[in-house]
Amino acid sequence: MTYVVNDNCIRCKFMDCVEVCPVDCFYEGENMLVIHPDECIDCGVCEPECPVDAIKPDTEPGLEKWLQVNAEYASKWPNITVKRDPPPDAKAFEGKPGKFDLYFSPEPGEGD
């Protein structure tokens, strides 16, 4: 098992999860974070920290796509270990459906 970040993170990109991760397995895209599935130790401390419910165990049904997205972009994006402020308009994107198709950016974020 591993944890994955889903589309609830897109355009919200709260980084509370990054701060608590004991193995620094988060990677930063332009408008979301992902978890490297081979680095995650399945401790679960990140899941309750996410204010938009964007982190789930990959054992939940329907998360196969997100496991693939997390694995692909964790190998392309820079590692992030320091919490920064979310985008100024993050609250406006909380709970919006279809964010992957509408807003996902494959571009890397800043990282550390």
Secondary structure in CASP SS format (residue, H / E / C, confidence):
PFRMAT SS
TARGET T0000
AUTHOR 0000-0000-0000
METHOD secondary structure of the structure
MODEL  1
M C 1.00
T C 1.00
Y E 1.00
V E 1.00
V E 1.00
N C 1.00
D H 1.00
N H 1.00
C H 1.00
I C 1.00
R C 1.00
C C 1.00
K C 1.00
F C 1.00
M C 1.00
D H 1.00
C H 1.00
V H 1.00
E H 1.00
V H 1.00
C C 1.00
P C 1.00
V C 1.00
D C 1.00
C C 1.00
F E 1.00
Y E 1.00
E E 1.00
G E 1.00
E C 1.00
N C 1.00
M C 1.00
L E 1.00
V E 1.00
I E 1.00
H C 1.00
P C 1.00
D C 1.00
E C 1.00
C C 1.00
I C 1.00
D C 1.00
C C 1.00
G C 1.00
V C 1.00
C C 1.00
E H 1.00
P H 1.00
E H 1.00
C C 1.00
P C 1.00
V C 1.00
D C 1.00
A C 1.00
I E 1.00
K E 1.00
P E 1.00
D C 1.00
T C 1.00
E C 1.00
P C 1.00
G C 1.00
L C 1.00
E H 1.00
K H 1.00
W H 1.00
L H 1.00
Q H 1.00
V H 1.00
N H 1.00
A H 1.00
E H 1.00
Y H 1.00
A H 1.00
S C 1.00
K C 1.00
W C 1.00
P C 1.00
N E 1.00
I C 1.00
T C 1.00
V C 1.00
K C 1.00
R C 1.00
D C 1.00
P C 1.00
P C 1.00
P C 1.00
D C 1.00
A H 1.00
K H 1.00
A H 1.00
F H 1.00
E C 1.00
G C 1.00
K C 1.00
P C 1.00
G C 1.00
K H 1.00
F H 1.00
D H 1.00
L H 1.00
Y H 1.00
F C 1.00
S C 1.00
P C 1.00
E C 1.00
P E 1.00
G C 1.00
E C 1.00
G C 1.00
D C 1.00
END
